[in-house]
Amino acid sequence: MTAPPAPWRTPWLNCNPWPNTNGDSAMIASIAEIKQHRTNRQARQVKSLEIALADLRERRSQSAHAFTDFQQWRRRESDRLFAELAGKPASLQEVDDYNSRVAYFKVQSNDLASQLKQIQAEEATAEQKLQAALDQLKAAQKAQEKFAILAEEFQGALQQDRIRLEELQAEEMAADSLRFPAGATAGFGLEMEASR
């Protein structure tokens, strides 16, 4: 025993297989718009993260230059202070001043080094966020492309079903006109009245 044919496949029902094709098209268009919006939003986020990363790289570069410049200055200044101290007999106060300046230089150097490390850590985090955002952008673009293909296939199927339905309706009308020619139906009605 075979299953009955689907209602949209039977010509005698004369029904539209996609009763709300305009609604389906509008729904597809709105979904495509949502996919486009998501892709655009993700692209804006990627651009924002790229700008933030470029800013962090600039800050890191400046911090690295400041650290390097300070290290070079510190060595020269420490050597100069030591040469002044070593060139003559020094008092205990002068030695303490020298030691406190050298200790202050070390503190400043450590502060600059820690700032540089912090900026490098922020840069690494920003790179990871950017990579994740790029991956999400690629996924959004891929989803948008897949949906565009599916929407195109769906629209093609809708068009084929519309054509098929129009052909079935044309066949039914042709079959009806062959069964009941235009003059035959008028005479049939008169014969029915005469037979009463």
Summary of the structure (lengths in Angstrom):
residues: 196
radius of gyration: 42.0
end to end distance: 45.9
largest distance: 149.5
contacts: 458
relative contact order: 0.11
helix: 87%
strand: 0%
